[in-house]
Amino acid sequence: MKIQAWALAGMVILGSGCISSIRTSSRSFLDEKESEALLQGGTDDAARRISELMSKRGFPVTEKQMRKDGSLVYVFKGQRTALTTVSGSDIVSGSTNTVGSVFFVLLTPREDGVTRMDVVGKPSMDGRAVCSDAPPAWVPSCDQNVVTGSLWHGRGQMTGKEEAEAIRGMLLELELGQTRGPGALISKPEAPPEAPSQPTCVASEHPDWAAASAVEKKKLLELCRAPVTQAADTN
């Protein structure tokens, strides 16, 4: 009867399998360029705007860290779901773990009155963020691995994908939001297109053109068609 009652409550009996750590972050799905933005105003303006967007998603700010270079790291935490695992046969026991997310946001002020934002998100278990491989140097160090059984049914919710989607959503909302004023997203200018390469010379105007043989004229044509830098390298 006890097992049936727990089953009705949505609990699943799973073997633990091999024990292994969970190591991941949003960087498994978003690279550095996809996780950064430029915001108008100072770090306080950026922090207020980001706090508004993260709190709306269920991740309030919990910590603020000042770095030696003048940049700031804000930490946002929140719960996503509670998962209960039941084990045992004669004696049945259950344990509940809370799966959530932790976001680290680096705000770096610039001299032009703009703040650069970098974001890394990590899944968490019972409030503790998982470790990750080769994290950015500004992300607080991870002291202890999160370890679970390889068959634990919560591992699929701790891949870093949910955090990456939350970051994408926040950046999209910034893009669709206010276009001016403190905390507004600044569109990154695209790199200017490269100027078309100019011919090094006009072959028919070369002093040796008139007396050149067909083979020599071909070489002069190839030389003049080469970009300036390339021609200089061959000289």
ABEGO torsion letter per residue (X at the ends): XAAAAAAAAGBBBBBAEBBBBBBBBAAAABBAAAABBBBBEBAAAAAAAAAAAAAAAGBBBABBBBBAAGBBBBBBBBBABBBBBBBEAABBBBBBBBBBBBBBBBBBBBAAGBBBBBBBBBBBBGGBBBBBBGBBAABBBBABBBBBBAABAAAAABAGAAAAAAAAAAAAAAAABBABEBGBBBBBBBBBBBBBBBBABBAAABAAAAABBAAAAAAAAAAAABBAAAAAAAX
